[in-house]
Amino acid sequence: MDHSFENHIFKNKKNKSFPCGNLKMPLTIHKALFCMVAVVIVTFHGTRLFYGLGEQTERAPTHQLRLPRQVSPPGPCTCPVGSVLLQEHLPNDQYEELVKRRAKELHQHKARTTSVLSRLLFALPNSPLQYPIQGFKVLPLTKTLIPGLALDPGQRSIFKVFLSVSKGLLTTEFPADRVKVEGQGGGRLLMESDSLVMLNDLLTKVSYTTTDYHIHTGDLAFFQFEDHKAVFPITIKQTSLPVLYDMGTDINSQVTITTKTFLRYPQLRMLLNSIRQFYSNIKVIIADDSFEPENITGEHIEQYIMPAAQGWFAGRNLAVSQVTTKYFLWVDDDFVFTEDTKIEKLVEIMEALPELDVLGGRVQQNQFYFSLIYEEGEEMEGGCLHRKSQGKFNPLPGYPGCFRASGVVNFFLARTQSIRSVGFDPKLQRVAHSEFFMDGLGSLMVATCNHVGIGHQPKTGKDKDHARYAKFRSPGKEENKFKLQLHFFKNHLKCVKYG
């Protein structure tokens, strides 16, 4: 819009070209009328009209504004140069059927994880409606007052508001003589009165009750006065019971050490001996899927025997399932505790920053970590994922050498409850580490620190099971191919780049 007329009228007062602001100018009738017209024009541009000194202001209607109804669905993502195209690792004769089954599973996943609360909402300008914009939560099937409903318009002879919902019932108190209410106990409520005070009093007593039992969903409430319309969210959620862990008085009641072993008993015994040098009473849980299990004894040691060669992630699941402390420290069976292995320092940070779920350290001098960059992509094609080695995010305030990442090395302290909620996919037997953090992307807050470390035992190759272990340790082409096929379906990806 051209504002040249406004600019002509309201120039800098120092230039003496503002007719209404130049007090030295004689005030004639024509000049007075000119000033009144100018004020009306400028206030109209600001979407308010002033009807008289001391009177309430009237908002301009907003029905002419055009806003998008929702965010457009994501388009195809772009695979970074050097990506593995997952379709190339799928059987050609099964591809179309796999895509159909994957699309069905994705639809069900979205049905479980999204609701109307994901819809894009806009607050239009200069609305006389007052309503809650965030934080209104109700229990399923429980009558709850809607806080903050009110109307603040200019002068009217009649005030009429509408309120409607789709997943609940609306009620209010029995109205006074000068208030009319229609739709009591239904999904659409009309309230009308010639008294703004009485209408607002009744609005403070409007309640919402869901019609169905659902543990986590949402509703949208539509609130209208004349041409002014507003929408606000209602979160419907069954409150969860907290799962709390008694931290006790020392590290032994706070942390359990967990590991998975397979055909490496000399290394395992060296690890256990090093643990006892620094932590004599801390519990150690061992998941063991060796072919000929050897009995590992000792105080505060629990060994769980698995069927042979079940794999890396199955063993992790078993070990973590037996943890009873708030935290567990994951270590490989060929690590060794040193003076730098200060579990207490990791606990200190996790307690100070309760939003953290995983905190990694370094193995010898290697502080391995990575970031995961994910683009959702088009629904039928799938998303694009880039794992960036040594990729990191912002530092942890107050802890030099610590920063956020997406994944860390196999030496980390973790919140037991958080890790159980993600789990380790037992389909991945040998090609597995980053995959856990991929599954936890968006659920687990991960960080890494360089001031806590652990040692790594030297590789001698002299123990009796070394050759057999090496055969299982190095995955073949088929296992790598299986992992890529799993990413295609399970993680809805079309490509992955490892860098």
N, C-alpha and C positions, 0 to 999 in steps of 0.2 A: 504494500500500500504506500502511496506517495504521501509523505508527511511534510511536504514543502510549505503547506498552508500553516501547519502548526509551528514549524520552524520560523516562518515569517512573523508570526504573532509573538512567540516566546523566545526572542533573542536575549542575549546577555544584557542584564539590566544596566551594566556599565556603559553600554552603547546607546542607552536612552531610547531604544526602539521597542520597548515593551510597554504598550499604551496603558495597560492596567497597573503596571508596576511602577510607573514614573509618577511619584506622588506630587511632583512640582507641576504637572500638567493640569490645567483647569479641567474639571470634570463636567462635561456637557452631557446632555441627555443622549445624543448620538453616540458619544464615546462610552457611556455607561451601557447602552444596549449592545455595542460592539464587544465589550468585555464579557457580558453575559453569554452571548453567542459563542465566543471563543472558549469559555469554560465548558459549555455543553459539548462542543465538538471534541475537545481534548479528553474529557471524562468518558465520552462514548468510545474513543479509541482504547481507553483503559478498561472497557467492559463494565463500567458502572455509571449510573445516572443519578445525580443528586437532585432530589425533589424539593429540598428546602433546608434551611439552616436548622440543624439539630435533629432532623428526621433520619430514620433508618434508610440504608441504601438498598437498592434493588439490583440483583445480579442479572446480567444479560443471559438469555437462554443459551445453552450449549449444544442444542440438537443439530446445529449445522456442522459441528466438527466431525471429521471422518477419521476413525482410528482403525487399525488392523484388528481383526477379531482374535487372531492367535498367531503364534510364531510359526513361520513356515517350517515344514519338516526338513531335516538335513538333506542336502544333495549328495551326490557322489563325492567321496573323499579322494585325495590325491596321494598315491603311494610314493614315498620318498625314493629317490634314486638308490638302487641297490637292494630294494625290498625283495623278499621272497613272496611270490604270487602263489597263494595257497591253492587256487584252483588247479594249478599245474601238478599238484601232488594228490589229486583225487582221481579215483577210477572214472574214466569217461562215461562208461555205461551206467554209472550211479549218480552222476552229477545232478541231473534235473530232479531226481527223487530226493536227494539230500537237501537241495535248496528248498523244496516244498516243505519237508519236515522241519528244516531250520526256521522257515518263516512262521510255521505254526507255533513252534516253541517260543519264538521271539514275541509273537502276539500274546501268548499266555504270560510271558515274563512281564511285558508292559502292563497287562491287566492287573498283575499282582503288585507292581511297583509304582504305578502312576494313578492319579485321581484328578478330579476337577481342580484340585489345588495347584496343579501344574499349569493351569490356564493363565494366559497373560491378562492382567487387569489394569485399567487406567483410572486415575482419579482426575475427573474433568475440572476445569478451572471455575472458581467463583461459585461453588455449589452451596446452597443453604442447608444441605443435609450433613448431619454429623453421625458417624458410625465407626465401629472398630475396624482398623485396617490390618491389624496383625495381633496374634496371640489369643484369639477367641477359640477356646478348645472346650469340647463337651465330651462327656462320657456317653457311650451308646445307651439309648433307652432311658436317659436321665434328664429330667426337666432342668433347664439352665437359663437364667436371665441373660439376655443379650445386653452387654454393657455399652453405654455411651450413645445410645440412639437419641437423637434430638433434631429439632427443626429450628432454623433461625432465618426466616425470610423477612421481606418488608411487610408493610401493612396490608392485610387482606380482610375481607368480610368472612370468608370461609377458608379453613386450612384442611387439606385432604392429603393423606399419604397412603402409599401402598407398600406392602412388604410381602415378598414371596420367596419360598424355598422349594426344593424338589425332593429332599430326603428326610424331611421332618415335618412336625406340626408346630404351628404358632398359636400362642395363647397370651392373653393379658387379663388384668383384673376386670371385674364388672364395671362398665363405664358409668360415669356420672351423667346427669340429665342432659348436659349440653354437649355430650360426646356420643357419636354414633360409631359402632363397630360392626363390621361384617366379616364373616369367614372365621370366626373364633373356633379354634381346634382343627383347622385345616392347613393347607399349604400356602394360602393366600389371605392376607389380612388387610382390610381397609379400615382406616380410622379417619374420622371427620369431625371437626368442631369449629365453632366460631370463636373459641378461646385458645390462643396459642399456649397459654400456661397450662390449661387442662390437658391439651393434646400432648405436650411434652411430658407431663406427669405420667400419662398413660404409656408413653413410649418407654419410660424407664422401667416399666413393669412387664414388658414383652418377654416371653420365654420361648425357648426352642427345645424340642424333644425329637430325637431320631425315631423313625418308624421301624427300622430294622437293626438287628445286632450286627455290627461290623467292628473289628478291632482296630482298623486303621484306614480311614477313608476321609472324605471331605464333602462339603456342600457349598453352594454359592447362594448368598442371600441377595435379592434384588430389592432396592429401596428407591422409591420414586415420589417426587413432589412436582406436580405440573410437568414441565419439560425437563426437569433436573432428574437424572438417573444415576444411581451408584450401585456398585456391586462389591460385596466384601466376603472374604472366605470364612468358613466355619470348619475347623479341624475336628474330626470325629475320631477319637482315639481311646482305646482301653488302656488305662495306666498299667504299666508293667511293674512287677515286684523288683526291687533292686537286688542285685546279686553282689554281696559285699564279702570281702575276705579280711579276716582278723590278721593284721600285720604282726601281732605279737611284739616281742621286745628285741629280737636280734635277726640277723640275716637268715638264720636257719628256718625261721617261721615265715619268711618273706619270699624266698626264692628256692626253687627246685632246679637242679641241673638235669638236662635231658640230652640223650644222644641215641643214635641208631648205629648198630654195628652189624657187620657182615664179613665173616672170614678174616677178621683182623684182631685176634685176641691179644697178641703181644702189644699192639698199639693201644688197645683198650685198657690193658692193665697199666701201661705207662701213664695214660691219661688219668686213671683213677688214683694212682700214687701221687701224681702232681696236685690233684684236687685236695687230697688229704694233707698235703704240706701246708696249705693255706686255709682250708675249710674242713676241719676234722669232723664236724657233725652235720653238715648239709646233706640233704637227701639227693641221691643220684638215681635217675630212672633210665634203664637201658632197654631199648627194643631190639631184639636179636632175631634175625631170620637166616642165620647160618645153617649149613647143611647138617653139620654134626655139632650141636650146641655144647659149649663148655660151661660148667657151672661157675658163675661169678659170685663170690661170697664177700661179706664184709658188712659192717654196721652201716645202717642208713643207705643200703644199696638194694634196689629192686630191679630184678631182671625178668623181662617178659619175653617168653619164647613164642615166636611166630612160625607159621608154615614157611618152609624154605623159600628163599629168593622172592619174597613178596614185594620187595622194592622199597625205595627211599621214602616216598610219601606215605605209604601204608604204615611204615615204622614210625614216622613222625606223628601220624594220627594216634597210634597206639600210645606212644610215650606221653603226648600232651593230654590224652584222655585220663591219665592216672595222676595228673598234677593236682594237688590240693592247696597250693599256695597262690597268692595274688599274681606272682610273676614266675616265669621260668627262664632259664638261661640255656639257649641252644648252643651245643658245641659238636663238632665232628669227633669221631672216635680216634683220630690221629692228631688231635690238638694236644697242647701241654700248657698247664697253668704256669705263669711266671709272676714276678713281682709286679708286673703291669696289669695283672688280671684282678682288678679291684671291682668286684660286683657291687659293692656299696655305692660307688660313684655313679654307676648306671641307675641304681635304685633312687638315688638322690634326685637325679634329673627327672626320672619318670614320675616321682612323687610331686616334684615342683611344677611339672607340666602335664597335668592329667589328661590332656587331649592326645598325648602320644600313645601309640599302641606298640610300636617296635622301635628299639634303639640299638643300633649296631655299633661295633667297635672295629678294631683293626686286627688282622692276623699277621703277626710279625710286623713288618712295616707297610703292609698292604691294607689301606682303608678302602676296600672295594665298595662301590655304590653305583647306582644308576638311576636315571629318570625314565619315566614312561610317558610318552606323548601320544594321546589317543584322540582320533577324530572319528566321530560316530558313523558317518557315511550314510549312504542310501540304504533303505530297508532291505531290498532284495540283494544288493551287492555285498554289503557288510562294511565294516570299519577298517581303518588303517592304524597300525600301531608301530611306534618307533621306540625301541629301547636304546637309550644313549648311555654307554658306559662312562662313568665318572660325571654323569649329568646330575646336577643338584639344584636346589631352590634356595630360599632365603635362610640365613643363619638363625640359630636358636639364641634369642636375646639373653645375655648374661652368661653364656657358656661358650667361650672361645674354642674354635676348632670343631664346633658342632653345627650341623645344618640339616635342613629337611631334604629328603630324597624320596624316591618311589620304592627302592629296594636296596638291600644291604648284603654284606657277606654272611657266611654261615656261622657267625659268632654274634649273637644278639640277645638282648633281654626283651621279653614280650609280656604283655598283659594276657594272662591265661584265657579270660573270658572273650577277649577280642579275637584271639587266634582261633578259638573253637568256633566262633561264628562264621569264619571264612573256611577253615579246614584245608587239608592237603588232598588233592585229587589222587586217589590210589591207582588210577589208570596210568599215572606217570611213575614208572618204576626206577629208571636210571637217568633219563634226560629230564631233570627237574631241579629247579631252584628259582629262576626268574618267574616261572609259571605260578608259583604261590603268590608272589607280589602282583602279578597280572590279575589274578582272581580277587585280590584284595584292593585293587585300585578303586579309589573313591570310598572305601570302607575303613582302611587302615591308614593312620597317620604315622609316617615312618621318618626316622632321623638317624644320623650317624655321628659319632664322636671319635676323635683321634687320640684322646688321652687315656683310653682304656684298651688294652690289647691282650692277645693270647699268642702263645707260640705254636709252631708247627713242627711235628716230629720229622726228622730226616728220613728219606726213603732209602732203605737198604736193599730191598728186593731179595732178602735172604730167608724170610720166613716161609714155611712149607706151603702155605696157601696163596702165595703171591701170584703165581701164574693163573690159578683159577679165579682169583679175585680180579686180576687185570682183564680177563675175558668178559666179566660182567661189568667192570668199571667203564669200559669203552663201548658205548652203544654202537650198534650197526646202523646201516642205512634204513632198514625197516622201522627201527624204533624212532629215528628222527622223522621219517615220513609219517608215522602214526601221530607224533606230537603235532605236526603241522595240520594234519587232518582234524585233530581234536580242536585246535585253535579256530579252524574254519567253522566248525559247527558250534562248539560250546561257547566260544567267545565272540561269535558272529563277526569274524574278521575276513577280509579279502586279501590282506597282505601284512607282513611283519618285516621290519628292518631291525637287524641287530648291529649296533655300531658302538 
